[in-house]
Amino acid sequence: MPNPAVNLPERAFYSSRLRQRTVAVVAAVFGLATIVAGGRVLTGWSDPGYVVYRPLLIYNTAMGVAYLAAGVAIWRSLQRGKYAAAAIFVLNLAVLGAIVFLYAGGGSVAIDSLRAMTFRTAVWLALFVGLVWKIPCHSPF
């Protein structure tokens, strides 16, 4: 049961702050996982089991650093975090469009790469939405 001493705007603030921190942690963990996975393939320590499109691998590994930085930005500032999440989503969407184009033209992009890039793009869309979604002050949650 919510504490009746805490008014609704205050509850909305804490709920929004918790959501911001959760998004920040998810972004940072996703960044670390991307750096580790991409680094392992780039160094030859891991074989994904399909032909790797090297420019995409380099892009994704570099973006892992950007994801980590975005996680820090989201933690520190909601406004800067929104910009970072939006920028990453747009960049990933553009790269996804490019590799779909290459794949459709018979290029050397594996379907697994398309699926992974689609996943990355969807994750960053969800993180951005999580940052901009407003909880109404009259909400009991």
VMD Tcl script that builds the backbone (N, CA, C; Angstrom):
set m [mol new atoms 423]
animate dup $m
set s [atomselect $m all]
$s set {name element resname resid chain x y z} {
  {N N MET 1 A 0.847 -1.182 0.000}
  {CA C MET 1 A 0.000 0.000 0.000}
  {C C MET 1 A 0.893 1.246 0.000}
  {N N PRO 2 A 0.616 2.182 -0.913}
  {CA C PRO 2 A 1.424 3.396 -0.950}
  {C C PRO 2 A 1.282 4.205 0.332}
  {N N ASN 3 A 2.325 4.898 0.668}
  {CA C ASN 3 A 2.332 5.744 1.854}
  {C C ASN 3 A 1.465 6.968 1.590}
  {N N PRO 4 A 0.378 7.164 2.365}
  {CA C PRO 4 A -0.499 8.302 2.108}
  {C C PRO 4 A 0.184 9.637 2.397}
  {N N ALA 5 A 1.270 9.604 3.163}
  {CA C ALA 5 A 1.984 10.844 3.470}
  {C C ALA 5 A 2.746 11.368 2.259}
  {N N VAL 6 A 3.009 10.499 1.284}
  {CA C VAL 6 A 3.721 10.912 0.076}
  {C C VAL 6 A 2.676 11.328 -0.946}
  {N N ASN 7 A 2.709 12.586 -1.365}
  {CA C ASN 7 A 1.692 13.055 -2.307}
  {C C ASN 7 A 1.964 12.522 -3.716}
  {N N LEU 8 A 0.960 12.622 -4.572}
  {CA C LEU 8 A 1.053 12.046 -5.911}
  {C C LEU 8 A 2.185 12.623 -6.757}
  {N N PRO 9 A 2.397 13.931 -6.806}
  {CA C PRO 9 A 3.530 14.429 -7.606}
  {C C PRO 9 A 4.878 13.900 -7.120}
  {N N GLU 10 A 5.009 13.750 -5.803}
  {CA C GLU 10 A 6.254 13.224 -5.256}
  {C C GLU 10 A 6.442 11.766 -5.660}
  {N N ARG 11 A 5.359 10.996 -5.627}
  {CA C ARG 11 A 5.427 9.599 -6.063}
  {C C ARG 11 A 5.786 9.508 -7.538}
  {N N ALA 12 A 5.199 10.389 -8.345}
  {CA C ALA 12 A 5.506 10.400 -9.774}
  {C C ALA 12 A 6.980 10.719 -9.996}
  {N N PHE 13 A 7.536 11.646 -9.207}
  {CA C PHE 13 A 8.952 11.993 -9.317}
  {C C PHE 13 A 9.820 10.778 -9.023}
  {N N TYR 14 A 9.529 10.083 -7.920}
  {CA C TYR 14 A 10.343 8.915 -7.548}
  {C C TYR 14 A 10.198 7.796 -8.561}
  {N N SER 15 A 9.003 7.624 -9.097}
  {CA C SER 15 A 8.772 6.604 -10.114}
  {C C SER 15 A 9.563 6.928 -11.377}
  {N N SER 16 A 9.551 8.204 -11.770}
  {CA C SER 16 A 10.285 8.641 -12.942}
  {C C SER 16 A 11.794 8.483 -12.732}
  {N N ARG 17 A 12.264 8.814 -11.553}
  {CA C ARG 17 A 13.694 8.701 -11.227}
  {C C ARG 17 A 14.133 7.240 -11.241}
  {N N LEU 18 A 13.294 6.360 -10.701}
  {CA C LEU 18 A 13.598 4.921 -10.712}
  {C C LEU 18 A 13.664 4.407 -12.146}
  {N N ARG 19 A 12.732 4.851 -12.969}
  {CA C ARG 19 A 12.729 4.433 -14.369}
  {C C ARG 19 A 13.985 4.928 -15.073}
  {N N GLN 20 A 14.386 6.170 -14.813}
  {CA C GLN 20 A 15.603 6.728 -15.400}
  {C C GLN 20 A 16.813 5.896 -15.005}
  {N N ARG 21 A 16.924 5.562 -13.745}
  {CA C ARG 21 A 18.069 4.777 -13.268}
  {C C ARG 21 A 18.052 3.369 -13.858}
  {N N THR 22 A 16.872 2.779 -13.975}
  {CA C THR 22 A 16.753 1.439 -14.568}
  {C C THR 22 A 17.200 1.450 -16.025}
  {N N VAL 23 A 16.740 2.447 -16.775}
  {CA C VAL 23 A 17.143 2.580 -18.179}
  {C C VAL 23 A 18.655 2.774 -18.273}
  {N N ALA 24 A 19.221 3.564 -17.382}
  {CA C ALA 24 A 20.669 3.797 -17.391}
  {C C ALA 24 A 21.445 2.503 -17.180}
  {N N VAL 25 A 21.010 1.700 -16.230}
  {CA C VAL 25 A 21.695 0.430 -15.945}
  {C C VAL 25 A 21.559 -0.522 -17.130}
  {N N VAL 26 A 20.362 -0.614 -17.700}
  {CA C VAL 26 A 20.158 -1.486 -18.868}
  {C C VAL 26 A 21.063 -1.040 -20.017}
  {N N ALA 27 A 21.133 0.260 -20.267}
  {CA C ALA 27 A 21.983 0.781 -21.347}
  {C C ALA 27 A 23.450 0.442 -21.112}
  {N N ALA 28 A 23.921 0.638 -19.885}
  {CA C ALA 28 A 25.330 0.367 -19.572}
  {C C ALA 28 A 25.651 -1.117 -19.673}
  {N N VAL 29 A 24.780 -1.966 -19.160}
  {CA C VAL 29 A 25.007 -3.419 -19.236}
  {C C VAL 29 A 24.970 -3.877 -20.692}
  {N N PHE 30 A 24.037 -3.335 -21.462}
  {CA C PHE 30 A 23.952 -3.668 -22.880}
  {C C PHE 30 A 25.233 -3.229 -23.601}
  {N N GLY 31 A 25.764 -2.065 -23.223}
  {CA C GLY 31 A 27.013 -1.592 -23.799}
  {C C GLY 31 A 28.180 -2.502 -23.471}
  {N N LEU 32 A 28.294 -2.894 -22.200}
  {CA C LEU 32 A 29.379 -3.808 -21.807}
  {C C LEU 32 A 29.276 -5.143 -22.539}
  {N N ALA 33 A 28.068 -5.674 -22.636}
  {CA C ALA 33 A 27.874 -6.948 -23.341}
  {C C ALA 33 A 28.250 -6.816 -24.818}
  {N N THR 34 A 27.914 -5.687 -25.421}
  {CA C THR 34 A 28.237 -5.448 -26.833}
  {C C THR 34 A 29.744 -5.340 -27.034}
  {N N ILE 35 A 30.414 -4.635 -26.136}
  {CA C ILE 35 A 31.872 -4.499 -26.225}
  {C C ILE 35 A 32.549 -5.864 -26.087}
  {N N VAL 36 A 32.129 -6.643 -25.107}
  {CA C VAL 36 A 32.729 -7.961 -24.879}
  {C C VAL 36 A 32.482 -8.881 -26.071}
  {N N ALA 37 A 31.230 -8.951 -26.528}
  {CA C ALA 37 A 30.902 -9.848 -27.646}
  {C C ALA 37 A 31.640 -9.431 -28.919}
  {N N GLY 38 A 31.604 -8.137 -29.232}
  {CA C GLY 38 A 32.291 -7.659 -30.434}
  {C C GLY 38 A 33.798 -7.805 -30.330}
  {N N GLY 39 A 34.341 -7.512 -29.165}
  {CA C GLY 39 A 35.786 -7.647 -28.956}
  {C C GLY 39 A 36.263 -9.074 -29.109}
  {N N ARG 40 A 35.464 -10.009 -28.617}
  {CA C ARG 40 A 35.843 -11.430 -28.740}
  {C C ARG 40 A 35.900 -11.865 -30.199}
  {N N VAL 41 A 34.940 -11.420 -31.001}
  {CA C VAL 41 A 34.940 -11.788 -32.422}
  {C C VAL 41 A 36.058 -11.055 -33.155}
  {N N LEU 42 A 36.256 -9.778 -32.857}
  {CA C LEU 42 A 37.325 -9.014 -33.524}
  {C C LEU 42 A 38.708 -9.589 -33.244}
  {N N THR 43 A 38.935 -10.079 -32.016}
  {CA C THR 43 A 40.245 -10.636 -31.671}
  {C C THR 43 A 40.395 -12.099 -32.077}
  {N N GLY 44 A 39.318 -12.699 -32.550}
  {CA C GLY 44 A 39.373 -14.095 -32.963}
  {C C GLY 44 A 39.152 -15.088 -31.839}
  {N N TRP 45 A 38.804 -14.626 -30.657}
  {CA C TRP 45 A 38.562 -15.525 -29.521}
  {C C TRP 45 A 37.226 -16.237 -29.622}
  {N N SER 46 A 36.354 -15.728 -30.467}
  {CA C SER 46 A 35.020 -16.303 -30.596}
  {C C SER 46 A 34.616 -16.321 -32.068}
  {N N ASP 47 A 33.926 -17.378 -32.460}
  {CA C ASP 47 A 33.405 -17.504 -33.820}
  {C C ASP 47 A 31.886 -17.571 -33.719}
  {N N PRO 48 A 31.172 -16.598 -34.303}
  {CA C PRO 48 A 29.722 -16.601 -34.172}
  {C C PRO 48 A 29.028 -17.709 -34.962}
  {N N GLY 49 A 29.736 -18.360 -35.853}
  {CA C GLY 49 A 29.137 -19.455 -36.612}
  {C C GLY 49 A 28.535 -19.029 -37.941}
  {N N TYR 50 A 28.773 -17.819 -38.344}
  {CA C TYR 50 A 28.315 -17.331 -39.641}
  {C C TYR 50 A 29.320 -16.314 -40.153}
  {N N VAL 51 A 29.207 -15.969 -41.439}
  {CA C VAL 51 A 30.125 -15.012 -42.036}
  {C C VAL 51 A 29.844 -13.635 -41.431}
  {N N VAL 52 A 30.883 -13.032 -40.899}
  {CA C VAL 52 A 30.749 -11.743 -40.229}
  {C C VAL 52 A 31.039 -10.620 -41.226}
  {N N TYR 53 A 30.138 -9.658 -41.293}
  {CA C TYR 53 A 30.343 -8.460 -42.105}
  {C C TYR 53 A 31.159 -7.492 -41.238}
  {N N ARG 54 A 32.464 -7.446 -41.504}
  {CA C ARG 54 A 33.407 -6.752 -40.614}
  {C C ARG 54 A 33.060 -5.284 -40.336}
  {N N PRO 55 A 32.651 -4.492 -41.344}
  {CA C PRO 55 A 32.290 -3.099 -41.007}
  {C C PRO 55 A 31.156 -3.021 -39.974}
  {N N LEU 56 A 30.212 -3.933 -40.036}
  {CA C LEU 56 A 29.123 -3.956 -39.063}
  {C C LEU 56 A 29.639 -4.365 -37.687}
  {N N LEU 57 A 30.540 -5.314 -37.649}
  {CA C LEU 57 A 31.131 -5.745 -36.383}
  {C C LEU 57 A 31.893 -4.591 -35.716}
  {N N ILE 58 A 32.658 -3.863 -36.492}
  {CA C ILE 58 A 33.407 -2.724 -35.955}
  {C C ILE 58 A 32.439 -1.646 -35.467}
  {N N TYR 59 A 31.416 -1.357 -36.264}
  {CA C TYR 59 A 30.409 -0.372 -35.863}
  {C C TYR 59 A 29.760 -0.776 -34.539}
  {N N ASN 60 A 29.316 -2.014 -34.455}
  {CA C ASN 60 A 28.618 -2.459 -33.241}
  {C C ASN 60 A 29.533 -2.433 -32.019}
  {N N THR 61 A 30.770 -2.820 -32.190}
  {CA C THR 61 A 31.702 -2.794 -31.060}
  {C C THR 61 A 31.956 -1.357 -30.607}
  {N N ALA 62 A 32.142 -0.459 -31.559}
  {CA C ALA 62 A 32.318 0.958 -31.212}
  {C C ALA 62 A 31.058 1.513 -30.558}
  {N N MET 63 A 29.904 1.095 -31.035}
  {CA C MET 63 A 28.655 1.570 -30.444}
  {C C MET 63 A 28.483 1.037 -29.022}
  {N N GLY 64 A 29.109 -0.079 -28.714}
  {CA C GLY 64 A 29.075 -0.572 -27.343}
  {C C GLY 64 A 29.649 0.463 -26.386}
  {N N VAL 65 A 30.705 1.147 -26.818}
  {CA C VAL 65 A 31.285 2.224 -26.016}
  {C C VAL 65 A 30.279 3.372 -25.905}
  {N N ALA 66 A 29.603 3.676 -27.008}
  {CA C ALA 66 A 28.582 4.732 -26.988}
  {C C ALA 66 A 27.415 4.341 -26.075}
  {N N TYR 67 A 27.036 3.069 -26.086}
  {CA C TYR 67 A 25.954 2.601 -25.204}
  {C C TYR 67 A 26.346 2.798 -23.737}
  {N N LEU 68 A 27.586 2.460 -23.427}
  {CA C LEU 68 A 28.083 2.628 -22.062}
  {C C LEU 68 A 28.085 4.108 -21.666}
  {N N ALA 69 A 28.564 4.951 -22.556}
  {CA C ALA 69 A 28.567 6.396 -22.299}
  {C C ALA 69 A 27.140 6.923 -22.162}
  {N N ALA 70 A 26.235 6.410 -22.976}
  {CA C ALA 70 A 24.834 6.827 -22.878}
  {C C ALA 70 A 24.250 6.411 -21.537}
  {N N GLY 71 A 24.607 5.231 -21.055}
  {CA C GLY 71 A 24.144 4.799 -19.743}
  {C C GLY 71 A 24.563 5.770 -18.654}
  {N N VAL 72 A 25.798 6.236 -18.719}
  {CA C VAL 72 A 26.295 7.225 -17.751}
  {C C VAL 72 A 25.526 8.541 -17.918}
  {N N ALA 73 A 25.322 8.956 -19.169}
  {CA C ALA 73 A 24.598 10.207 -19.426}
  {C C ALA 73 A 23.159 10.122 -18.913}
  {N N ILE 74 A 22.511 8.994 -19.130}
  {CA C ILE 74 A 21.134 8.799 -18.669}
  {C C ILE 74 A 21.082 8.859 -17.147}
  {N N TRP 75 A 22.035 8.251 -16.486}
  {CA C TRP 75 A 22.085 8.250 -15.018}
  {C C TRP 75 A 22.196 9.682 -14.482}
  {N N ARG 76 A 23.031 10.471 -15.150}
  {CA C ARG 76 A 23.323 11.823 -14.655}
  {C C ARG 76 A 22.268 12.866 -15.038}
  {N N SER 77 A 21.705 12.747 -16.237}
  {CA C SER 77 A 20.800 13.781 -16.733}
  {C C SER 77 A 19.733 13.168 -17.630}
  {N N LEU 78 A 18.488 13.336 -17.232}
  {CA C LEU 78 A 17.392 12.807 -18.035}
  {C C LEU 78 A 17.385 13.428 -19.424}
  {N N GLN 79 A 17.582 14.735 -19.493}
  {CA C GLN 79 A 17.538 15.419 -20.788}
  {C C GLN 79 A 18.656 14.944 -21.720}
  {N N ARG 80 A 19.867 14.895 -21.220}
  {CA C ARG 80 A 20.984 14.409 -22.055}
  {C C ARG 80 A 20.793 12.935 -22.402}
  {N N GLY 81 A 20.249 12.184 -21.471}
  {CA C GLY 81 A 19.980 10.775 -21.734}
  {C C GLY 81 A 18.984 10.574 -22.859}
  {N N LYS 82 A 17.959 11.432 -22.901}
  {CA C LYS 82 A 16.981 11.357 -23.996}
  {C C LYS 82 A 17.664 11.593 -25.335}
  {N N TYR 83 A 18.526 12.615 -25.388}
  {CA C TYR 83 A 19.239 12.906 -26.632}
  {C C TYR 83 A 20.155 11.751 -27.030}
  {N N ALA 84 A 20.851 11.192 -26.057}
  {CA C ALA 84 A 21.762 10.077 -26.350}
  {C C ALA 84 A 20.991 8.863 -26.859}
  {N N ALA 85 A 19.903 8.513 -26.194}
  {CA C ALA 85 A 19.108 7.350 -26.606}
  {C C ALA 85 A 18.499 7.566 -27.994}
  {N N ALA 86 A 18.015 8.773 -28.251}
  {CA C ALA 86 A 17.447 9.072 -29.570}
  {C C ALA 86 A 18.511 8.986 -30.657}
  {N N ALA 87 A 19.687 9.550 -30.389}
  {CA C ALA 87 A 20.773 9.526 -31.379}
  {C C ALA 87 A 21.203 8.092 -31.676}
  {N N ILE 88 A 21.339 7.275 -30.646}
  {CA C ILE 88 A 21.745 5.877 -30.845}
  {C C ILE 88 A 20.672 5.122 -31.620}
  {N N PHE 89 A 19.403 5.359 -31.277}
  {CA C PHE 89 A 18.325 4.698 -32.015}
  {C C PHE 89 A 18.378 5.072 -33.494}
  {N N VAL 90 A 18.524 6.364 -33.802}
  {CA C VAL 90 A 18.542 6.822 -35.196}
  {C C VAL 90 A 19.750 6.254 -35.943}
  {N N LEU 91 A 20.914 6.258 -35.303}
  {CA C LEU 91 A 22.105 5.674 -35.942}
  {C C LEU 91 A 21.911 4.188 -36.222}
  {N N ASN 92 A 21.401 3.456 -35.235}
  {CA C ASN 92 A 21.176 2.025 -35.432}
  {C C ASN 92 A 20.136 1.764 -36.512}
  {N N LEU 93 A 19.096 2.589 -36.559}
  {CA C LEU 93 A 18.070 2.438 -37.587}
  {C C LEU 93 A 18.660 2.675 -38.970}
  {N N ALA 94 A 19.528 3.675 -39.104}
  {CA C ALA 94 A 20.175 3.950 -40.392}
  {C C ALA 94 A 21.063 2.787 -40.815}
  {N N VAL 95 A 21.827 2.242 -39.878}
  {CA C VAL 95 A 22.697 1.106 -40.192}
  {C C VAL 95 A 21.846 -0.120 -40.531}
  {N N LEU 96 A 20.766 -0.323 -39.797}
  {CA C LEU 96 A 19.859 -1.432 -40.112}
  {C C LEU 96 A 19.326 -1.300 -41.533}
  {N N GLY 97 A 18.916 -0.092 -41.901}
  {CA C GLY 97 A 18.449 0.131 -43.274}
  {C C GLY 97 A 19.519 -0.188 -44.303}
  {N N ALA 98 A 20.752 0.200 -44.011}
  {CA C ALA 98 A 21.859 -0.059 -44.935}
  {C C ALA 98 A 22.128 -1.551 -45.081}
  {N N ILE 99 A 22.109 -2.292 -43.973}
  {CA C ILE 99 A 22.414 -3.721 -44.097}
  {C C ILE 99 A 21.235 -4.501 -44.678}
  {N N VAL 100 A 20.015 -4.014 -44.499}
  {CA C VAL 100 A 18.864 -4.625 -45.177}
  {C C VAL 100 A 19.035 -4.450 -46.684}
  {N N PHE 101 A 19.442 -3.265 -47.086}
  {CA C PHE 101 A 19.691 -2.984 -48.499}
  {C C PHE 101 A 20.774 -3.909 -49.049}
  {N N LEU 102 A 21.875 -4.062 -48.302}
  {CA C LEU 102 A 22.954 -4.957 -48.738}
  {C C LEU 102 A 22.484 -6.406 -48.817}
  {N N TYR 103 A 21.750 -6.838 -47.810}
  {CA C TYR 103 A 21.250 -8.213 -47.773}
  {C C TYR 103 A 20.316 -8.480 -48.950}
  {N N ALA 104 A 19.416 -7.540 -49.204}
  {CA C ALA 104 A 18.456 -7.710 -50.307}
  {C C ALA 104 A 19.165 -7.752 -51.655}
  {N N GLY 105 A 20.298 -7.076 -51.757}
  {CA C GLY 105 A 21.064 -7.066 -53.001}
  {C C GLY 105 A 22.036 -8.227 -53.119}
  {N N GLY 106 A 21.957 -9.179 -52.190}
  {CA C GLY 106 A 22.838 -10.347 -52.253}
  {C C GLY 106 A 24.200 -10.109 -51.640}
  {N N GLY 107 A 24.321 -9.083 -50.808}
  {CA C GLY 107 A 25.590 -8.772 -50.156}
  {C C GLY 107 A 25.973 -9.817 -49.119}
  {N N SER 108 A 27.123 -9.626 -48.525}
  {CA C SER 108 A 27.670 -10.620 -47.593}
  {C C SER 108 A 27.219 -10.390 -46.155}
  {N N VAL 109 A 25.975 -9.991 -45.963}
  {CA C VAL 109 A 25.428 -9.780 -44.632}
  {C C VAL 109 A 24.589 -10.999 -44.270}
  {N N ALA 110 A 24.895 -11.613 -43.132}
  {CA C ALA 110 A 24.163 -12.799 -42.693}
  {C C ALA 110 A 22.812 -12.393 -42.090}
  {N N ILE 111 A 21.830 -13.272 -42.212}
  {CA C ILE 111 A 20.517 -13.023 -41.622}
  {C C ILE 111 A 20.635 -12.845 -40.110}
  {N N ASP 112 A 21.605 -13.528 -39.498}
  {CA C ASP 112 A 21.829 -13.370 -38.054}
  {C C ASP 112 A 22.247 -11.931 -37.713}
  {N N SER 113 A 23.008 -11.311 -38.596}
  {CA C SER 113 A 23.402 -9.919 -38.393}
  {C C SER 113 A 22.191 -8.997 -38.487}
  {N N LEU 114 A 21.288 -9.288 -39.421}
  {CA C LEU 114 A 20.054 -8.501 -39.527}
  {C C LEU 114 A 19.215 -8.634 -38.263}
  {N N ARG 115 A 19.099 -9.844 -37.769}
  {CA C ARG 115 A 18.320 -10.068 -36.546}
  {C C ARG 115 A 18.947 -9.333 -35.353}
  {N N ALA 116 A 20.260 -9.427 -35.231}
  {CA C ALA 116 A 20.947 -8.765 -34.113}
  {C C ALA 116 A 20.812 -7.246 -34.200}
  {N N MET 117 A 20.919 -6.695 -35.408}
  {CA C MET 117 A 20.797 -5.245 -35.571}
  {C C MET 117 A 19.357 -4.798 -35.324}
  {N N THR 118 A 18.408 -5.609 -35.719}
  {CA C THR 118 A 17.002 -5.313 -35.428}
  {C C THR 118 A 16.775 -5.299 -33.926}
  {N N PHE 119 A 17.365 -6.259 -33.223}
  {CA C PHE 119 A 17.250 -6.320 -31.772}
  {C C PHE 119 A 17.863 -5.070 -31.131}
  {N N ARG 120 A 19.064 -4.696 -31.561}
  {CA C ARG 120 A 19.728 -3.509 -31.005}
  {C C ARG 120 A 18.882 -2.248 -31.216}
  {N N THR 121 A 18.339 -2.134 -32.420}
  {CA C THR 121 A 17.511 -0.968 -32.736}
  {C C THR 121 A 16.257 -0.946 -31.867}
  {N N ALA 122 A 15.616 -2.096 -31.686}
  {CA C ALA 122 A 14.415 -2.178 -30.860}
  {C C ALA 122 A 14.726 -1.877 -29.396}
  {N N VAL 123 A 15.860 -2.359 -28.905}
  {CA C VAL 123 A 16.250 -2.078 -27.519}
  {C C VAL 123 A 16.388 -0.578 -27.315}
  {N N TRP 124 A 17.049 0.107 -28.237}
  {CA C TRP 124 A 17.251 1.544 -28.056}
  {C C TRP 124 A 15.973 2.341 -28.259}
  {N N LEU 125 A 15.066 1.842 -29.081}
  {CA C LEU 125 A 13.756 2.486 -29.168}
  {C C LEU 125 A 13.040 2.348 -27.829}
  {N N ALA 126 A 13.071 1.151 -27.248}
  {CA C ALA 126 A 12.423 0.923 -25.949}
  {C C ALA 126 A 13.060 1.776 -24.853}
  {N N LEU 127 A 14.384 1.899 -24.853}
  {CA C LEU 127 A 15.051 2.728 -23.848}
  {C C LEU 127 A 14.661 4.196 -24.010}
  {N N PHE 128 A 14.596 4.667 -25.247}
  {CA C PHE 128 A 14.180 6.047 -25.487}
  {C C PHE 128 A 12.744 6.274 -25.018}
  {N N VAL 129 A 11.850 5.363 -25.380}
  {CA C VAL 129 A 10.455 5.487 -24.953}
  {C C VAL 129 A 10.364 5.468 -23.426}
  {N N GLY 130 A 11.169 4.629 -22.791}
  {CA C GLY 130 A 11.187 4.570 -21.341}
  {C C GLY 130 A 11.605 5.887 -20.700}
  {N N LEU 131 A 12.407 6.658 -21.405}
  {CA C LEU 131 A 12.855 7.948 -20.874}
  {C C LEU 131 A 11.854 9.074 -21.120}
  {N N VAL 132 A 11.109 9.008 -22.207}
  {CA C VAL 132 A 10.210 10.117 -22.539}
  {C C VAL 132 A 8.779 9.893 -22.066}
  {N N TRP 133 A 8.437 8.664 -21.707}
  {CA C TRP 133 A 7.076 8.360 -21.288}
  {C C TRP 133 A 6.764 9.082 -19.983}
  {N N LYS 134 A 5.657 9.767 -19.959}
  {CA C LYS 134 A 5.254 10.507 -18.759}
  {C C LYS 134 A 4.246 9.691 -17.964}
  {N N ILE 135 A 4.411 9.685 -16.647}
  {CA C ILE 135 A 3.437 9.056 -15.758}
  {C C ILE 135 A 2.535 10.170 -15.248}
  {N N PRO 136 A 1.223 10.066 -15.482}
  {CA C PRO 136 A 0.338 11.125 -15.002}
  {C C PRO 136 A 0.393 11.227 -13.468}
  {N N CYS 137 A 0.303 12.441 -12.956}
  {CA C CYS 137 A 0.369 12.664 -11.513}
  {C C CYS 137 A -0.801 12.037 -10.783}
  {N N HIS 138 A -1.916 11.816 -11.453}
  {CA C HIS 138 A -3.074 11.224 -10.780}
  {C C HIS 138 A -3.000 9.705 -10.737}
  {N N SER 139 A -1.954 9.142 -11.304}
  {CA C SER 139 A -1.789 7.688 -11.328}
  {C C SER 139 A -1.487 7.150 -9.928}
  {N N PRO 140 A -2.124 6.049 -9.534}
  {CA C PRO 140 A -1.827 5.472 -8.226}
  {C C PRO 140 A -0.508 4.722 -8.188}
  {N N PHE 141 A 0.186 4.624 -9.311}
  {CA C PHE 141 A 1.436 3.849 -9.367}
  {C C PHE 141 A 2.652 4.716 -9.355}
}
mol reanalyze $m
mol bondsrecalc $m
mol representation Tube
mol addrep $m
